[in-house]
Amino acid sequence: MRQTWRRLTFLHWPYEPAAMKPLLPPGVDLDTFDGAAYVGLIPFEIHNLRGIPHFPETNVRTYVIGPDGSRAVWFFSLDAARLVAVIGARLGYGLPYFWSTMHVAKREGTVHYTSRRKWPHSREHFTDISITPGIPGELTERDHFFTARYRLYTLARGRLAYAQIEHDPWPLARASLLDLNQNLIEAAGLPSARGEPMVHYADELDVKIGYVRLC
């Protein structure tokens, strides 16, 4: 499944591993950096997905190590603005997608993301995020920890499964957070994020996602 991700922002907060381990399925372990687990809130746009017009998405995720030692992503939730994409990803990948009204706008160097879940989900769950991208630069070890992830784990028919992800290294830039209001992290069953997040931005990346395979 080929697609292009555009206007993507990474917001990351450190968490105590003990607060997150109960939310993970058997078979995966938290991946930590300097003793901290991380939760990411990631808004962006998906383009060039065959048969579906482009649409925004926002996911809440963390980082895990699979049974074979692979470093991967675990999604707590994913919001998308196309119902057909939500249904297809739930059925085909077992991912916890939610249908939402979403918008992404880039004006005068600022990127603004909004989302609010639609029926049959609670409309109380939303995001409102504004950032200013910086200039791409050299990546640090922690930047690679967040972004060099080439596998996702999910549950398929109650069993742990995975899909491979292929993409070039991220053209990553630091970014400045202008405004943040959200409750998707809490809606996923996580404690509220504390402090200012680390913020990164990438303008565009081509991605290929493989089929789901049982572990």
Accessible surface in RSA format (square Angstrom, percent):
REM  Atomic radii and reference values for relative SASA: ProtOr
REM  Chains: A
REM  Algorithm: Lee & Richards
REM  Probe-radius: 1.40
REM  Slices: 20
REM RES _ NUM      All-atoms   Total-Side   Main-Chain    Non-polar    All polar
REM                ABS   REL    ABS   REL    ABS   REL    ABS   REL    ABS   REL
RES MET A   1   100.32  52.0  55.87  37.0  44.45 105.8  44.56  37.9  55.76  73.9
RES ARG A   2   164.81  69.2 157.26  80.2   7.56  18.0  60.61  82.8 104.20  63.2
RES GLN A   3    10.46   5.9   6.53   4.8   3.93   9.4   1.35   2.9   9.12   6.9
RES THR A   4     5.34   3.8   5.34   5.4   0.00   0.0   0.98   1.3   4.37   6.6
RES TRP A   5    33.01  13.2  32.13  15.6   0.88   2.1  32.04  17.1   0.98   1.6
RES ARG A   6    64.89  27.2  64.88  33.1   0.01   0.0   7.57  10.3  57.32  34.7
RES ARG A   7    60.04  25.2  60.04  30.6   0.00   0.0   3.27   4.5  56.76  34.4
RES LEU A   8     3.80   2.1   3.80   2.7   0.00   0.0   3.80   2.7   0.00   0.0
RES THR A   9     0.00   0.0   0.00   0.0   0.00   0.0   0.00   0.0   0.00   0.0
RES PHE A  10     1.61   0.8   1.61   1.0   0.00   0.0   1.61   1.0   0.00   0.0
RES LEU A  11     0.00   0.0   0.00   0.0   0.00   0.0   0.00   0.0   0.00   0.0
RES HIS A  12     0.08   0.0   0.01   0.0   0.07   0.2   0.01   0.0   0.07   0.1
RES TRP A  13     4.77   1.9   4.77   2.3   0.00   0.0   2.54   1.4   2.22   3.6
RES PRO A  14    70.10  51.1  55.25  50.4  14.85  54.0  55.45  45.8  14.65  91.1
RES TYR A  15    19.31   9.0   9.60   5.5   9.70  25.2  18.07  13.6   1.23   1.5
RES GLU A  16   129.72  74.5 123.98  93.8   5.74  13.7  49.71  96.1  80.01  65.3
RES PRO A  17    26.91  19.6  26.91  24.5   0.00   0.0  26.91  22.2   0.00   0.0
RES ALA A  18    80.26  73.8  63.80  98.5  16.46  37.4  67.65  95.3  12.61  33.4
RES ALA A  19    39.80  36.6  19.05  29.4  20.75  47.2  29.63  41.7  10.17  26.9
RES MET A  20     0.00   0.0   0.00   0.0   0.00   0.0   0.00   0.0   0.00   0.0
RES LYS A  21   123.19  60.1 113.22  69.5   9.98  23.8  57.49  51.7  65.70  70.0
RES PRO A  22   107.79  78.6  68.67  62.6  39.12 142.2  81.53  67.3  26.25 163.2
RES LEU A  23    65.32  36.4  44.31  31.7  21.01  52.8  49.37  34.7  15.95  42.9
RES LEU A  24    22.77  12.7   4.86   3.5  17.92  45.0   5.79   4.1  16.98  45.7
RES PRO A  25    15.03  11.0   5.75   5.2   9.28  33.7  12.07  10.0   2.96  18.4
RES PRO A  26   127.60  93.0 107.92  98.4  19.68  71.5 120.30  99.3   7.30  45.4
RES GLY A  27    45.58  56.2   0.00   N/A  45.58  56.2  29.17  80.0  16.41  36.8
RES VAL A  28     9.85   6.5   0.00   0.0   9.85  23.7   0.18   0.2   9.68  26.2
RES ASP A  29   101.82  71.3  98.94  98.5   2.87   6.8  22.39  52.7  79.43  79.2
RES LEU A  30    16.89   9.4   1.48   1.1  15.41  38.7   1.48   1.0  15.41  41.5
RES ASP A  31     6.82   4.8   6.25   6.2   0.57   1.3   0.31   0.7   6.51   6.5
RES THR A  32    53.26  37.9  36.63  37.1  16.64  39.6  10.16  13.6  43.10  65.2
RES PHE A  33    34.81  17.4  32.52  20.1   2.29   6.0  34.42  20.9   0.39   1.1
RES ASP A  34   138.20  96.8  91.35  90.9  46.84 110.8  40.02  94.2  98.18  97.9
RES GLY A  35    57.10  70.4   0.00   N/A  57.10  70.4  35.16  96.5  21.94  49.1
RES ALA A  36    22.56  20.7  20.25  31.3   2.31   5.3  22.55  31.8   0.02   0.0
RES ALA A  37     0.00   0.0   0.00   0.0   0.00   0.0   0.00   0.0   0.00   0.0
RES TYR A  38    10.29   4.8  10.04   5.7   0.25   0.6   0.00   0.0  10.29  12.7
RES VAL A  39     0.00   0.0   0.00   0.0   0.00   0.0   0.00   0.0   0.00   0.0
RES GLY A  40     0.00   0.0   0.00   N/A   0.00   0.0   0.00   0.0   0.00   0.0
RES LEU A  41     0.00   0.0   0.00   0.0   0.00   0.0   0.00   0.0   0.00   0.0
RES ILE A  42     1.38   0.8   1.38   1.0   0.00   0.0   1.38   1.0   0.00   0.0
RES PRO A  43     0.86   0.6   0.86   0.8   0.00   0.0   0.86   0.7   0.00   0.0
RES PHE A  44     5.70   2.9   5.23   3.2   0.47   1.2   5.23   3.2   0.47   1.4
RES GLU A  45    12.45   7.1  12.45   9.4   0.00   0.0   0.00   0.0  12.45  10.2
RES ILE A  46     8.53   4.9   8.18   6.1   0.35   0.8   8.18   5.9   0.35   1.0
RES HIS A  47    19.10  10.4  18.87  13.1   0.23   0.6  10.62  10.9   8.48   9.9
RES ASN A  48    99.87  68.9  69.57  67.2  30.30  72.9  32.92  79.2  66.94  64.7
RES LEU A  49    23.96  13.3  20.24  14.5   3.72   9.3  20.24  14.2   3.72  10.0
RES ARG A  50   230.09  96.6 204.65 104.3  25.44  60.6  89.23 121.9 140.86  85.4
RES GLY A  51    79.00  97.4   0.00   N/A  79.00  97.4  41.95 115.1  37.05  83.0
RES ILE A  52    34.27  19.5  24.20  18.0  10.07  24.3  25.56  18.4   8.71  23.6
RES PRO A  53    83.61  60.9  70.75  64.5  12.86  46.7  83.05  68.6   0.56   3.5
RES HIS A  54    95.35  52.1  86.16  59.9   9.19  23.5  47.32  48.8  48.03  55.9
RES PHE A  55     4.79   2.4   3.89   2.4   0.90   2.3   4.79   2.9   0.00   0.0
RES PRO A  56    17.49  12.7  17.49  15.9   0.00   0.0  17.49  14.4   0.00   0.0
RES GLU A  57     6.19   3.6   5.65   4.3   0.54   1.3   0.00   0.0   6.19   5.1
RES THR A  58     2.89   2.1   2.57   2.6   0.32   0.8   0.00   0.0   2.89   4.4
RES ASN A  59     5.88   4.1   5.73   5.5   0.15   0.4   0.15   0.4   5.73   5.5
RES VAL A  60     0.11   0.1   0.11   0.1   0.00   0.0   0.11   0.1   0.00   0.0
RES ARG A  61    22.74   9.5  22.74  11.6   0.00   0.0   0.00   0.0  22.74  13.8
RES THR A  62     0.11   0.1   0.11   0.1   0.00   0.0   0.00   0.0   0.11   0.2
RES TYR A  63     0.27   0.1   0.22   0.1   0.05   0.1   0.22   0.2   0.05   0.1
RES VAL A  64     0.00   0.0   0.00   0.0   0.00   0.0   0.00   0.0   0.00   0.0
RES ILE A  65    57.31  32.6  56.69  42.2   0.62   1.5  56.69  40.8   0.62   1.7
RES GLY A  66     6.17   7.6   0.00   N/A   6.17   7.6   0.00   0.0   6.17  13.8
RES PRO A  67    85.21  62.1  42.90  39.1  42.30 153.8  53.13  43.9  32.08 199.4
RES ASP A  68   100.89  70.7  60.50  60.2  40.38  95.5  49.73 117.0  51.15  51.0
RES GLY A  69    47.87  59.0   0.00   N/A  47.87  59.0  27.36  75.1  20.51  45.9
RES SER A  70    28.20  23.8  17.59  23.5  10.62  24.5  27.69  59.0   0.52   0.7
RES ARG A  71   124.98  52.5 113.71  58.0  11.27  26.8  47.94  65.5  77.03  46.7
RES ALA A  72     0.00   0.0   0.00   0.0   0.00   0.0   0.00   0.0   0.00   0.0
RES VAL A  73     3.50   2.3   3.50   3.2   0.00   0.0   3.50   3.0   0.00   0.0
RES TRP A  74    26.83  10.8  26.83  13.0   0.00   0.0  23.46  12.5   3.38   5.5
RES PHE A  75    20.61  10.3  16.50  10.2   4.11  10.7  16.50  10.0   4.11  11.8
RES PHE A  76    24.17  12.1   6.78   4.2  17.38  45.2  10.01   6.1  14.16  40.5
RES SER A  77     2.26   1.9   2.26   3.0   0.00   0.0   2.07   4.4   0.19   0.3
RES LEU A  78     3.47   1.9   3.47   2.5   0.00   0.0   3.47   2.4   0.00   0.0
RES ASP A  79     0.54   0.4   0.54   0.5   0.00   0.0   0.00   0.0   0.54   0.5
RES ALA A  80     0.00   0.0   0.00   0.0   0.00   0.0   0.00   0.0   0.00   0.0
RES ALA A  81    27.80  25.6  12.03  18.6  15.77  35.9  12.03  16.9  15.77  41.8
RES ARG A  82    89.44  37.6  88.11  44.9   1.33   3.2  11.33  15.5  78.11  47.3
RES LEU A  83    76.78  42.8  71.53  51.2   5.25  13.2  71.53  50.2   5.25  14.1
RES VAL A  84    91.46  60.2  84.30  76.3   7.16  17.3  86.58  75.2   4.88  13.2
RES ALA A  85    12.20  11.2   5.37   8.3   6.83  15.5  10.06  14.2   2.14   5.7
RES VAL A  86     5.71   3.8   5.71   5.2   0.00   0.0   5.71   5.0   0.00   0.0
RES ILE A  87    82.33  46.8  81.16  60.5   1.17   2.8  82.33  59.3   0.00   0.0
RES GLY A  88    39.18  48.3   0.00   N/A  39.18  48.3  33.44  91.8   5.73  12.8
RES ALA A  89    17.99  16.5  13.32  20.5   4.67  10.6  15.80  22.3   2.19   5.8
RES ARG A  90   100.35  42.1  87.97  44.8  12.37  29.5  32.60  44.5  67.75  41.1
RES LEU A  91   149.80  83.4 117.83  84.3  31.97  80.4 120.41  84.6  29.39  79.1
RES GLY A  92    47.84  59.0   0.00   N/A  47.84  59.0  29.60  81.2  18.25  40.9
RES TYR A  93    31.00  14.5  30.16  17.2   0.84   2.2  26.25  19.7   4.75   5.9
RES GLY A  94    34.40  42.4   0.00   N/A  34.40  42.4  16.20  44.5  18.19  40.7
RES LEU A  95    14.04   7.8  12.15   8.7   1.89   4.7  12.47   8.8   1.57   4.2
RES PRO A  96    42.21  30.8  38.85  35.4   3.36  12.2  42.20  34.8   0.01   0.1
RES TYR A  97    19.67   9.2  19.67  11.2   0.00   0.0   1.18   0.9  18.49  22.8
RES PHE A  98    42.35  21.2  42.35  26.2   0.00   0.0  42.35  25.7   0.00   0.0
RES TRP A  99    53.47  21.5  53.47  25.9   0.00   0.0  50.82  27.1   2.65   4.3
RES SER A 100     1.13   1.0   0.06   0.1   1.08   2.5   0.00   0.0   1.13   1.6
RES THR A 101    56.95  40.5  51.72  52.4   5.23  12.5  45.72  61.4  11.23  17.0
RES MET A 102    12.60   6.5   2.80   1.9   9.79  23.3   2.89   2.5   9.71  12.9
RES HIS A 103   117.88  64.4 114.67  79.7   3.22   8.2  80.93  83.4  36.95  43.0
RES VAL A 104    29.50  19.4   2.12   1.9  27.38  66.0   2.21   1.9  27.28  74.0
RES ALA A 105    25.79  23.7  19.94  30.8   5.85  13.3  24.80  34.9   0.99   2.6
RES LYS A 106    96.93  47.3  66.47  40.8  30.47  72.5  39.63  35.7  57.30  61.0
RES ARG A 107   169.13  71.0 160.15  81.6   8.98  21.4  66.28  90.6 102.85  62.3
RES GLU A 108   182.37 104.7 133.36 100.9  49.01 116.7  64.18 124.1 118.19  96.5
RES GLY A 109    40.59  50.1   0.00   N/A  40.59  50.1  31.70  87.0   8.89  19.9
RES THR A 110    40.12  28.5  38.73  39.3   1.39   3.3  22.38  30.1  17.74  26.8
RES VAL A 111     0.00   0.0   0.00   0.0   0.00   0.0   0.00   0.0   0.00   0.0
RES HIS A 112    67.06  36.7  65.10  45.2   1.96   5.0  41.16  42.4  25.90  30.1
RES TYR A 113     4.13   1.9   4.13   2.4   0.00   0.0   4.13   3.1   0.00   0.0
RES THR A 114    40.37  28.7  38.18  38.7   2.19   5.2  31.51  42.3   8.86  13.4
RES SER A 115     6.55   5.5   1.11   1.5   5.44  12.5   2.77   5.9   3.78   5.3
RES ARG A 116    89.81  37.7  89.34  45.5   0.47   1.1  19.37  26.5  70.45  42.7
RES ARG A 117     8.91   3.7   8.80   4.5   0.11   0.3   0.29   0.4   8.63   5.2
RES LYS A 118    64.17  31.3  63.75  39.1   0.42   1.0  26.87  24.2  37.30  39.7
RES TRP A 119   198.55  79.7 193.90  93.9   4.66  10.9 169.78  90.5  28.77  46.7
RES PRO A 120    88.26  64.3  58.45  53.3  29.81 108.3  59.11  48.8  29.15 181.2
RES HIS A 121    41.84  22.9  27.97  19.4  13.86  35.5  22.04  22.7  19.80  23.0
RES SER A 122    51.16  43.2  33.77  45.1  17.39  40.1  36.39  77.5  14.76  20.7
RES ARG A 123   140.26  58.9 133.86  68.2   6.39  15.2  58.29  79.7  81.96  49.7
RES GLU A 124   130.29  74.8 122.57  92.7   7.72  18.4  44.39  85.9  85.90  70.1
RES HIS A 125    46.48  25.4  46.12  32.1   0.36   0.9  26.88  27.7  19.60  22.8
RES PHE A 126    51.64  25.8  51.55  31.9   0.09   0.2  51.64  31.3   0.00   0.0
RES THR A 127     3.36   2.4   0.96   1.0   2.40   5.7   0.00   0.0   3.36   5.1
RES ASP A 128    45.29  31.7  45.29  45.1   0.00   0.0   5.48  12.9  39.82  39.7
RES ILE A 129     0.00   0.0   0.00   0.0   0.00   0.0   0.00   0.0   0.00   0.0
RES SER A 130    16.33  13.8  16.33  21.8   0.00   0.0   5.08  10.8  11.24  15.8
RES ILE A 131     0.00   0.0   0.00   0.0   0.00   0.0   0.00   0.0   0.00   0.0
RES THR A 132    49.42  35.2  47.82  48.5   1.60   3.8  42.35  56.9   7.08  10.7
RES PRO A 133    29.15  21.2  12.38  11.3  16.77  61.0  12.38  10.2  16.77 104.2
RES GLY A 134    38.94  48.0   0.00   N/A  38.94  48.0  25.96  71.2  12.97  29.1
RES ILE A 135   154.61  88.0 136.82 101.9  17.79  42.9 137.36  98.9  17.25  46.8
RES PRO A 136    83.85  61.1  66.71  60.8  17.15  62.3  67.05  55.4  16.81 104.5
RES GLY A 137    50.89  62.8   0.00   N/A  50.89  62.8  37.03 101.6  13.87  31.1
RES GLU A 138   171.16  98.3 134.64 101.9  36.52  87.0  57.54 111.3 113.62  92.8
RES LEU A 139    39.14  21.8  21.05  15.1  18.10  45.5  21.12  14.8  18.02  48.5
RES THR A 140    62.32  44.3  55.38  56.1   6.94  16.5  59.58  80.0   2.75   4.2
RES GLU A 141   135.63  77.9 122.25  92.5  13.38  31.9  47.04  91.0  88.60  72.3
RES ARG A 142    89.42  37.5  88.38  45.1   1.03   2.5   7.58  10.4  81.83  49.6
RES ASP A 143     4.43   3.1   4.36   4.3   0.07   0.2   0.07   0.2   4.36   4.3
RES HIS A 144    86.02  47.0  84.09  58.4   1.93   4.9  57.26  59.0  28.76  33.5
RES PHE A 145     9.53   4.8   2.96   1.8   6.56  17.1   9.02   5.5   0.51   1.4
RES PHE A 146     1.56   0.8   1.56   1.0   0.00   0.0   1.56   0.9   0.00   0.0
RES THR A 147     5.30   3.8   2.91   2.9   2.40   5.7   0.98   1.3   4.33   6.5
RES ALA A 148    38.91  35.8  24.70  38.1  14.21  32.3  26.31  37.0  12.60  33.4
RES ARG A 149     8.70   3.7   5.37   2.7   3.33   7.9   3.46   4.7   5.24   3.2
RES TYR A 150    85.24  39.8  83.99  47.8   1.25   3.3  68.02  51.1  17.22  21.2
RES ARG A 151    34.07  14.3  34.07  17.4   0.00   0.0   3.46   4.7  30.61  18.6
RES LEU A 152     6.33   3.5   6.33   4.5   0.00   0.0   6.33   4.4   0.00   0.0
RES TYR A 153     1.40   0.7   0.69   0.4   0.71   1.9   0.00   0.0   1.40   1.7
RES THR A 154     2.38   1.7   1.00   1.0   1.38   3.3   1.38   1.9   1.00   1.5
RES LEU A 155    73.93  41.2  65.59  46.9   8.34  21.0  65.59  46.1   8.34  22.4
RES ALA A 156    14.34  13.2  10.81  16.7   3.53   8.0  14.32  20.2   0.02   0.1
RES ARG A 157   204.68  85.9 158.81  81.0  45.87 109.2  92.07 125.8 112.60  68.2
RES GLY A 158    70.13  86.5   0.00   N/A  70.13  86.5  33.25  91.2  36.88  82.6
RES ARG A 159   131.96  55.4 128.30  65.4   3.66   8.7  52.55  71.8  79.42  48.1
RES LEU A 160    23.04  12.8  14.68  10.5   8.36  21.0  14.68  10.3   8.36  22.5
RES ALA A 161     0.00   0.0   0.00   0.0   0.00   0.0   0.00   0.0   0.00   0.0
RES TYR A 162    42.34  19.8  42.34  24.1   0.00   0.0  11.97   9.0  30.37  37.4
RES ALA A 163     0.13   0.1   0.00   0.0   0.13   0.3   0.13   0.2   0.00   0.0
RES GLN A 164    75.64  42.3  73.78  53.9   1.86   4.4  40.15  85.5  35.49  26.9
RES ILE A 165    13.14   7.5  11.08   8.3   2.06   5.0  11.08   8.0   2.06   5.6
RES GLU A 166    98.09  56.3  93.92  71.1   4.18   9.9  34.83  67.4  63.26  51.6
RES HIS A 167    26.99  14.8   3.62   2.5  23.38  59.8   8.69   9.0  18.30  21.3
RES ASP A 168   103.90  72.8 101.30 100.8   2.60   6.1  18.49  43.5  85.41  85.2
RES PRO A 169   100.42  73.2  88.10  80.3  12.32  44.8  90.79  75.0   9.63  59.9
RES TRP A 170    19.85   8.0  10.69   5.2   9.16  21.5   8.83   4.7  11.02  17.9
RES PRO A 171    59.13  43.1  45.28  41.3  13.85  50.3  56.65  46.8   2.48  15.4
RES LEU A 172     5.21   2.9   1.19   0.9   4.01  10.1   1.31   0.9   3.90  10.5
RES ALA A 173     4.14   3.8   2.40   3.7   1.73   3.9   4.14   5.8   0.00   0.0
RES ARG A 174   125.42  52.7 123.39  62.9   2.03   4.8  68.63  93.8  56.79  34.4
RES ALA A 175    17.95  16.5   0.00   0.0  17.95  40.8   3.54   5.0  14.41  38.2
RES SER A 176    66.90  56.5  60.68  81.0   6.22  14.3  26.74  56.9  40.16  56.3
RES LEU A 177    44.92  25.0  15.27  10.9  29.65  74.5  15.27  10.7  29.65  79.8
RES LEU A 178   102.09  56.9  67.14  48.0  34.95  87.9  70.87  49.8  31.22  84.0
RES ASP A 179    65.69  46.0  61.30  61.0   4.39  10.4  19.23  45.3  46.46  46.3
RES LEU A 180    50.21  28.0  25.65  18.4  24.55  61.7  25.65  18.0  24.55  66.1
RES ASN A 181    72.82  50.2  67.97  65.7   4.85  11.7  13.11  31.5  59.71  57.7
RES GLN A 182    32.53  18.2  11.75   8.6  20.77  49.5   2.06   4.4  30.46  23.1
RES ASN A 183    37.68  26.0  37.44  36.2   0.23   0.6  17.62  42.4  20.05  19.4
RES LEU A 184     0.33   0.2   0.33   0.2   0.00   0.0   0.33   0.2   0.00   0.0
RES ILE A 185     0.00   0.0   0.00   0.0   0.00   0.0   0.00   0.0   0.00   0.0
RES GLU A 186    66.34  38.1  51.77  39.2  14.57  34.7  39.77  76.9  26.57  21.7
RES ALA A 187    40.35  37.1   0.33   0.5  40.02  91.0  10.25  14.4  30.10  79.7
RES ALA A 188    23.76  21.8   0.00   0.0  23.76  54.1   8.88  12.5  14.88  39.4
RES GLY A 189    51.42  63.4   0.00   N/A  51.42  63.4  31.66  86.9  19.77  44.3
RES LEU A 190     7.70   4.3   0.00   0.0   7.70  19.4   0.67   0.5   7.03  18.9
RES PRO A 191    63.31  46.1  50.74  46.2  12.58  45.7  62.71  51.8   0.60   3.8
RES SER A 192    64.79  54.7  52.89  70.6  11.89  27.4  30.16  64.2  34.63  48.5
RES ALA A 193    27.69  25.5   4.55   7.0  23.14  52.6   4.92   6.9  22.77  60.3
RES ARG A 194   213.91  89.8 197.24 100.5  16.67  39.7  73.28 100.2 140.63  85.2
RES GLY A 195    65.15  80.3   0.00   N/A  65.15  80.3  40.63 111.5  24.52  54.9
RES GLU A 196   146.71  84.2 122.23  92.5  24.49  58.3  62.75 121.4  83.96  68.6
RES PRO A 197    15.49  11.3   2.48   2.3  13.02  47.3   2.68   2.2  12.81  79.6
RES MET A 198    40.49  21.0  34.96  23.1   5.54  13.2  38.07  32.4   2.43   3.2
RES VAL A 199    13.35   8.8   5.31   4.8   8.03  19.4   5.31   4.6   8.03  21.8
RES HIS A 200     4.40   2.4   4.40   3.1   0.00   0.0   3.30   3.4   1.10   1.3
RES TYR A 201     9.05   4.2   8.80   5.0   0.25   0.6   8.80   6.6   0.25   0.3
RES ALA A 202     1.36   1.3   0.26   0.4   1.10   2.5   1.00   1.4   0.36   1.0
RES ASP A 203    73.31  51.4  69.70  69.4   3.61   8.5  29.63  69.7  43.68  43.6
RES GLU A 204    82.39  47.3  71.10  53.8  11.29  26.9  18.75  36.3  63.64  52.0
RES LEU A 205    13.30   7.4   9.61   6.9   3.69   9.3  13.01   9.1   0.30   0.8
RES ASP A 206    96.22  67.4  86.76  86.4   9.46  22.4  35.14  82.7  61.09  60.9
RES VAL A 207     3.26   2.1   0.00   0.0   3.26   7.9   0.89   0.8   2.36   6.4
RES LYS A 208    80.68  39.4  79.98  49.1   0.70   1.7  39.83  35.8  40.85  43.5
RES ILE A 209    19.59  11.1  16.95  12.6   2.64   6.4  17.78  12.8   1.81   4.9
RES GLY A 210    29.16  36.0   0.00   N/A  29.16  36.0  26.79  73.5   2.37   5.3
RES TYR A 211   185.06  86.4 179.10 101.9   5.97  15.5 131.40  98.7  53.66  66.2
RES VAL A 212    38.89  25.6  13.91  12.6  24.98  60.2  13.91  12.1  24.98  67.8
RES ARG A 213   146.35  61.4 140.84  71.8   5.51  13.1  31.66  43.3 114.69  69.5
RES LEU A 214    64.77  36.1  40.97  29.3  23.81  59.8  40.97  28.8  23.81  64.1
RES CYS A 215    69.08  52.3  19.12  21.3  49.97 117.4  47.35 120.0  21.73  23.4
END  Absolute sums over single chains surface
CHAIN  1 A    10535.6       8144.8       2390.8       5715.1       4820.5
END  Absolute sums over all chains
TOTAL         10535.6       8144.8       2390.8       5715.1       4820.5
